[in-house]
Amino acid sequence: MAKHDPEENETEVGKARLFVPDALVEDAEVALDPGQSHYLRHVLRLAPGDPVQLFNGRDGEWLARIDRFAKQGGTAIAERMTRTQPPAPPALVLAFAPIRKQRLDVLIEKAVELGATRLCPVLTERTSHGRLKRDRIEAQIREAAEQCERLDLPELDDPQPLPAFLQDWGTDIPLLLAAEAGEAKPLAELALEFPAGSPIAFVIGPEGGFSARELAFLTANPLLRAVGLGPRILRAETAAIAVLALWQGLRGDGASRPPGRVG
């Protein structure tokens, strides 16, 4: 397939952006799965020769051209890198209790957009939605990363009980518990105790909050520090968005510029 002029209108390039597992190098033939092929062909109405952006979490972002469509997917040909792969960001971990489907959709999408590097579902006494469809959540993670122009994907842990999660937690990443009540320093104040770019992990409670037994267990844990998010009781997904946004704005990458375009 003939290459196009690199000085072409770059507004075309942003029309489609996809995560692919294949290596990205010049002239590489990259496989498109059936869902991606359907999206490009029938939703965006693209055709062979049209540009797409591809990333794999390792090799930066690449301009590619659709090569062909087939029943079981399709292929694209990588042409040139448009963004280099940045260094891995500091750990930003979100441990959350699974919640109802639509609210969980929001939590996952916004956590990816706000730069979470690891998502840890934890099962609590009041968790009523403990069964998670991993394939579905992984698809949501990919789609959110494609949309927000991330060049990496956060890790997704398998669900585990809250005590097991805490027992397995090391001491290298501080754990902050979003507290509904009780003595807790505001996150905006506590965050200033950490250097910019510090790794951090947040624990968010389930719908209905932690049980009294769990709260006693949590407050007795020396690894955890409680942080407050204001005078109002927040839904689980709102609390997750609030802690990630506050942290990124104060100590994370909220003020940083995205990796520059290449070429």
Rosetta blueprint (number, residue, H / E / L):
1 M L
2 A L
3 K L
4 H L
5 D L
6 P L
7 E L
8 E L
9 N L
10 E H
11 T H
12 E H
13 V H
14 G H
15 K H
16 A L
17 R E
18 L E
19 F E
20 V L
21 P L
22 D L
23 A L
24 L L
25 V L
26 E L
27 D L
28 A L
29 E E
30 V E
31 A E
32 L E
33 D L
34 P H
35 G H
36 Q H
37 S H
38 H H
39 Y H
40 L H
41 R H
42 H H
43 V H
44 L L
45 R L
46 L L
47 A L
48 P L
49 G L
50 D L
51 P E
52 V E
53 Q E
54 L E
55 F E
56 N L
57 G L
58 R L
59 D L
60 G L
61 E E
62 W E
63 L E
64 A E
65 R E
66 I E
67 D E
68 R E
69 F E
70 A E
71 K L
72 Q L
73 G E
74 G E
75 T E
76 A E
77 I E
78 A E
79 E E
80 R E
81 M E
82 T E
83 R E
84 T L
85 Q L
86 P L
87 P L
88 A L
89 P L
90 P L
91 A L
92 L E
93 V E
94 L E
95 A E
96 F E
97 A L
98 P L
99 I L
100 R L
101 K H
102 Q H
103 R H
104 L H
105 D H
106 V H
107 L H
108 I H
109 E H
110 K H
111 A H
112 V H
113 E H
114 L L
115 G L
116 A L
117 T L
118 R E
119 L E
120 C E
121 P E
122 V E
123 L E
124 T L
125 E L
126 R L
127 T L
128 S L
129 H L
130 G L
131 R L
132 L L
133 K L
134 R H
135 D H
136 R H
137 I H
138 E H
139 A H
140 Q H
141 I H
142 R H
143 E H
144 A H
145 A H
146 E H
147 Q H
148 C H
149 E L
150 R L
151 L L
152 D L
153 L L
154 P L
155 E E
156 L E
157 D L
158 D L
159 P L
160 Q E
161 P E
162 L H
163 P H
164 A H
165 F H
166 L H
167 Q H
168 D H
169 W L
170 G L
171 T L
172 D L
173 I L
174 P L
175 L E
176 L E
177 L E
178 A E
179 A E
180 E L
181 A L
182 G L
183 E L
184 A L
185 K E
186 P E
187 L H
188 A H
189 E H
190 L H
191 A H
192 L H
193 E H
194 F L
195 P L
196 A L
197 G L
198 S L
199 P L
200 I E
201 A E
202 F E
203 V E
204 I E
205 G L
206 P L
207 E L
208 G L
209 G L
210 F L
211 S L
212 A H
213 R H
214 E H
215 L H
216 A H
217 F H
218 L H
219 T H
220 A L
221 N L
222 P L
223 L L
224 L E
225 R E
226 A E
227 V E
228 G E
229 L L
230 G L
231 P L
232 R L
233 I L
234 L L
235 R L
236 A H
237 E H
238 T H
239 A H
240 A H
241 I H
242 A H
243 V H
244 L H
245 A H
246 L H
247 W H
248 Q H
249 G H
250 L H
251 R L
252 G L
253 D L
254 G L
255 A L
256 S L
257 R L
258 P L
259 P L
260 G L
261 R E
262 V L
263 G L
